Amino acid sequence: MNGVGSKLQPDSMLISDVDTPANSAPSDPSAMVGYLTSFAMTAVATAMAVGIDSQVVIPNLSLLFVVPVVVAAVGFGLGPSVCSAILGALAYNFFLTEPRYSLAVEDPANIWAIGLLFIVGLIVSTVAFTSRRRASEAALLRRQVTLLQDYSRDAVTAGNAQAIASITARVLAALFQVPVVLMLVADGNVVSREQVGAEPNDVELQTARSSLVTGTIVRAGVYPDVTTRFDFWPLGTAAGPGAVIGLAFDPDDRPAAPGELVNIVGSVLTLVLERQHSRQNTIV
């Protein structure tokens, strides 16, 4: 159990107040930093290009403006990268084509050069951004696989239902980075309730029970339970307590298919609960 506990501790701390508006704030400053950095890198590229152009004539000097595009795409994403491409094309036109220090273009050939610079910048930014996104997705997948492997091992060796529920709640919190509630219900009574992050209210707990009784997945904010913050997944077992998993997603940042990971965790949880129930009956 220590393996999962050590991995989940930092993750669960990150989501303790995930349902508060303050948690959405960091994304704005980080985006602003990306755009400001893109502007600064383009300014440096412009200074270098002007300095080189004043000393020696070099063909394809415009390629210097592609460098900030690549760096911005890899480091900050598509928006700052496209911003660098636009700024680079404008800077090249303003400082390096005739007439200088004007956005007017005297030579028609320079129009093609400026347009080509912009198009190359867009292509490079898209390719770099796609590579960055795929690398991020691969890293996320590796993390998820590691968490699920540790969870499977530690859930099997857990001593009782409460320990199993605790491990399961923490791994779900680490996988999704959202508040989690997990209830084990036997003969209509809650035998264990584990939560990470926001505490469910009475209406949400009642919705969780209803989800388990009816065997129906309930999505947050959907009629008839429009006030609930949690999506609930019921898990029936052939023997032993049933379970219901609740995840409180941010409506603006909800995963496309959270049920896939939930089903994996739910399958392990169901098997472990049935195994423990059979073992207890054998001992009795």
C-alpha positions in Angstrom: 0.0 0.0 0.0 2.9 2.3 0.6 3.7 2.4 -3.2 0.3 3.9 -4.1 0.2 6.1 -1.0 3.6 7.7 -1.8 2.6 8.4 -5.4 -0.8 9.8 -4.6 0.1 12.1 -1.7 1.3 15.0 -3.9 -1.6 14.5 -6.4 -4.3 14.5 -3.7 -2.9 17.7 -2.2 -3.3 19.4 -5.6 -7.0 18.9 -5.7 -8.0 19.8 -2.1 -9.8 22.9 -3.4 -10.4 22.1 -7.0 -13.9 23.3 -7.0 -13.0 26.8 -6.1 -12.7 29.5 -8.8 -9.1 30.3 -7.7 -7.9 27.1 -9.2 -8.6 28.3 -12.7 -6.5 31.4 -12.3 -3.0 29.9 -12.9 -3.8 29.1 -16.5 -4.2 32.9 -17.4 -0.8 34.0 -16.1 1.0 31.0 -17.7 -0.7 31.9 -21.1 0.4 35.6 -20.7 4.0 34.4 -19.9 3.9 32.4 -23.2 2.8 35.4 -25.3 5.3 37.8 -23.6 8.1 35.3 -24.1 7.1 34.9 -27.7 7.2 38.7 -28.2 10.6 38.9 -26.5 12.1 36.1 -28.6 10.8 37.7 -31.8 12.3 41.0 -30.7 15.7 39.3 -30.1 15.5 37.6 -33.5 14.7 41.0 -35.1 17.7 42.6 -33.4 20.0 39.9 -34.6 18.6 40.0 -38.1 19.0 43.8 -38.3 22.5 43.6 -36.9 23.5 40.9 -39.4 21.9 42.7 -42.3 23.8 45.9 -41.5 27.1 44.0 -41.7 26.7 41.5 -44.5 24.1 40.4 -47.0 22.9 36.9 -46.2 20.2 35.2 -48.2 17.2 33.7 -46.4 17.8 35.9 -43.3 14.1 35.5 -42.7 14.7 32.0 -41.4 15.9 33.6 -38.1 12.3 34.4 -37.4 11.4 30.7 -37.5 13.4 30.0 -34.4 11.1 31.8 -31.9 8.1 30.0 -33.6 9.6 26.6 -32.8 10.6 27.5 -29.3 7.2 29.0 -28.5 5.4 25.9 -29.9 7.4 23.5 -27.9 7.5 25.5 -24.7 4.1 27.3 -24.6 1.7 25.8 -27.2 0.0 26.8 -30.4 -1.3 30.3 -29.5 2.1 31.8 -28.6 3.7 30.0 -31.6 1.2 31.5 -34.1 1.8 34.9 -32.4 5.5 34.5 -33.0 4.8 33.7 -36.7 2.7 36.8 -37.2 5.2 39.0 -35.3 8.1 37.6 -37.2 6.4 38.3 -40.6 5.6 41.8 -39.6 9.1 42.5 -38.1 10.7 41.2 -41.3 8.5 43.4 -43.4 9.0 46.5 -41.2 12.8 46.3 -40.6 14.3 44.3 -43.5 12.3 45.0 -46.6 12.2 48.2 -48.6 11.0 50.8 -47.8 12.4 50.3 -44.3 10.4 51.1 -41.2 7.2 50.8 -43.1 4.7 48.0 -43.6 4.4 49.0 -47.3 6.2 46.6 -49.7 8.0 48.1 -52.6 9.3 45.0 -54.4 6.6 42.4 -55.2 9.1 39.7 -54.6 9.2 40.7 -50.9 5.5 40.1 -50.7 6.1 36.4 -51.5 9.0 36.3 -49.1 6.8 37.7 -46.3 3.9 35.5 -47.1 6.2 32.5 -47.3 7.8 33.3 -43.9 4.3 33.5 -42.4 3.2 30.2 -44.0 6.4 28.4 -42.9 5.9 29.8 -39.4 2.4 28.4 -39.3 3.5 25.0 -40.5 6.4 24.8 -38.2 4.3 25.9 -35.2 1.6 23.3 -36.0 4.1 20.5 -36.3 6.0 21.5 -33.2 2.8 21.9 -31.2 1.5 18.5 -32.4 4.8 16.8 -31.3 4.6 18.5 -27.9 1.0 17.4 -27.4 1.8 13.8 -28.4 4.8 13.8 -26.0 2.5 15.1 -23.2 -0.1 12.5 -24.0 2.5 9.7 -23.9 3.8 11.0 -20.6 0.3 11.0 -19.2 -0.4 7.5 -20.4 2.8 6.2 -18.8 1.8 7.9 -15.5 -1.7 6.3 -15.7 -0.3 2.9 -16.4 2.1 3.2 -13.4 -0.7 4.3 -11.1 -3.0 1.5 -12.3 -0.2 -1.2 -11.9 0.5 0.0 -8.3 -3.2 0.2 -7.5 -3.8 -3.4 -8.7 -1.0 -4.7 -6.6 -1.9 -2.8 -3.4 -5.6 -3.3 -3.7 -5.1 -7.1 -3.8 -2.9 -7.0 -0.7 -5.2 -4.6 1.3 -6.5 -6.0 4.6 -10.1 -4.9 4.6 -12.8 -3.1 2.6 -12.0 0.3 4.1 -8.4 0.0 3.1 -9.4 -1.0 -0.4 -11.8 1.9 -0.6 -9.2 4.4 0.6 -6.6 3.2 -2.0 -9.2 3.3 -4.8 -10.3 6.8 -3.9 -6.7 8.1 -3.9 -5.8 6.5 -7.2 -8.9 8.0 -8.8 -8.0 11.4 -7.5 -4.4 11.0 -8.8 -5.7 9.8 -12.3 -8.2 12.6 -12.8 -7.0 15.4 -10.5 -10.6 16.0 -9.3 -12.5 15.5 -6.0 -13.5 11.9 -5.5 -16.1 10.1 -3.3 -16.3 6.3 -3.0 -19.0 4.5 -1.2 -19.3 0.8 -0.3 -22.9 -0.2 0.3 -24.0 -3.6 1.7 -27.7 -4.5 2.4 -28.7 -0.8 1.9 -26.2 0.5 4.4 -23.0 2.5 3.7 -20.2 0.3 5.2 -17.4 2.7 4.0 -17.1 6.1 2.5 -13.8 7.6 1.3 -13.4 11.0 -0.2 -10.6 13.2 -1.6 -11.2 16.9 -2.1 -14.7 18.4 -1.9 -17.1 16.8 0.5 -20.4 15.6 -1.1 -23.6 17.1 0.3 -26.7 15.2 1.3 -28.3 15.5 -2.1 -25.2 14.1 -3.8 -24.9 11.2 -1.4 -28.6 10.4 -2.1 -27.9 10.6 -5.8 -25.0 8.1 -5.3 -27.3 5.7 -3.5 -29.9 6.0 -6.3 -27.2 5.4 -8.9 -26.2 2.1 -7.2 -29.8 0.9 -6.7 -30.8 1.6 -10.3 -27.4 0.6 -11.8 -27.5 3.8 -13.8 -24.6 6.2 -14.5 -25.5 9.7 -13.4 -23.8 12.7 -14.8 -23.4 16.0 -12.9 -25.9 18.8 -13.5 -28.2 16.6 -15.6 -31.9 16.3 -14.8 -33.3 15.2 -12.4 -30.2 15.9 -10.2 -29.2 19.2 -11.7 -27.4 20.5 -8.6 -25.0 17.6 -8.1 -21.3 18.2 -8.9 -20.4 14.6 -9.1 -20.6 12.0 -11.9 -21.5 8.7 -10.4 -20.7 5.2 -11.6 -22.4 2.2 -9.9 -20.4 -1.0 -9.4 -22.4 -4.1 -8.7 -20.7 -7.3 -7.3 -21.8 -10.9 -7.4 -21.0 -11.2 -3.7 -20.0 -8.6 -1.1 -20.7 -4.9 -0.9 -21.6 -2.9 -4.0 -19.8 0.4 -4.7 -20.4 3.7 -6.3 -17.7 6.0 -7.6 -18.2 9.8 -7.8 -15.9 12.2 -9.6 -16.5 16.0 -9.5 -15.2 17.3 -12.9 -14.8 20.9 -13.8 -17.5 21.5 -16.4 -15.1 23.4 -18.5 -12.3 20.8 -18.4 -14.2 17.5 -18.4 -12.3 14.5 -20.0 -13.8 13.2 -23.2 -14.2 9.6 -22.0 -13.6 9.3 -18.3 -15.6 6.1 -18.2 -12.7 4.1 -19.7 -10.3 4.7 -16.8 -13.2 4.4 -14.3 -14.2 1.1 -15.7 -10.6 -0.2 -15.3 -10.4 0.9 -11.7 -14.0 -0.4 -11.1 -13.2 -3.8 -12.5 -10.2 -4.2 -10.2 -12.3 -2.9 -7.2 -15.1 -5.3 -8.0 -12.8 -8.3 -8.2 -11.0 -7.4 -5.0 -14.2 -6.9 -3.1 -15.6 -10.3 -4.3 -12.3 -12.0 -3.5 -12.3 -10.6 0.0 -15.9 -11.5 0.6 -15.3 -15.1 -0.5 -12.2 -15.3 1.8 -14.2 -14.1 4.8 -17.0 -16.6 4.1 -14.4 -19.4 3.9 -12.9 -18.4 7.2 -16.3 -18.3 8.8 
